[in-house]
Amino acid sequence: KKARGATAGICPLVAPPKSSSDWNRLYAYDSTFVLAPSFSVRIALEDFVLLHSFVASDGPAILLQSELQPRCPTKQFHLDIAPTLGHDATRVLTEDNAGGSSYISEAMSLELLYRSFGAKLSKTELELFYWPSNTAITDFTITLANIELGVSVTRALRPPSAPPYSELDAECLLRKKLRGVIDSTKTCCNAFFSRQVLHVWAQSRRIAEKLQCAYERLEPELIHDTIVLVTLCQGLPELFMEKSRVERRRLRVLKGLKDERHMAVLAESDPCAKKKVRDAIMGSLKD
């Protein structure tokens, strides 16, 4: 097993940026640090390389660990982080999805994949179609190194007043989501991906460790062709406790239906109506 964690003491950069596109990355403590306007991401250097190798290969399964540190002066996602998101992540955050309370977690997942690996959004959740339609679905698809990948996002958390998160909890979550990944990969009919990323947001370091232990017990056929990316995120409670949006649909005005003001204008411009009013006035004068 790989040992994780920073080496004690001061460590110089182990590798300089290779090109101008690496300006937002630092390499130290055997890790890759990705710097974004409102957060930073730490990924083990080995894992950073492994993801790119996986994308170019068929078959292998892997679990990667990462950590996201948000910068939230006001402690509010929509003030501190949302304005700094890229175009693709903003689309995921603001456009409708298939339902639920996962706008923030899905938008942050795409932003992490974009900032860390250069992923670009291909299709959103509602742009993907399935046959049969009553199956598990993928949250969005990305293009990475000219290869299309599906991305499914979930959260591993301990609700308030709940027992401590256990390895059994982690295994149940992984089994459920990995089965869904397999089903949606088979049934999606308007995208061309054969592999997916299952991105799991972990609420605490303990939960991230339980996910790692549970993953090692899963059957090969369940994890085949899937990257499981576990991201520890502390300091952004809205990502885990986001409430469902209340959809407010505007009442659709029927075509041709006119309001009272419009009807009054039509009446004033109707020559027949004006003649009736004039005849009525003349009749009253004669009386």
Secondary structure, 3 states (H helix, E strand, C coil): CCCCCCCCCCCCCCCCCCCHHHCCEEEECCEEEEECCCEEEEEEHHHHHHHHHHHCCCCCCEEEEEEEEECCCCCCHHHHCHHHCCHHHHHHHHCCCCCCCCHHHHHHHHHHHHHHHCCEEEECHHHCCECCCCCCCCCEEEEECCEEEEEEEEEECCCCCCCCCCHHHHHHHHHHHHHHHHHHHHHECCCCCCCEEEEEEECCHHHHHHHHHHHCCCCHHHHCCEEEEEEEECCCHHHHHCCCCCCCCCCCCCCCCCCHHHHHHHHHCCHHHHHHHHHHHHHHHHC
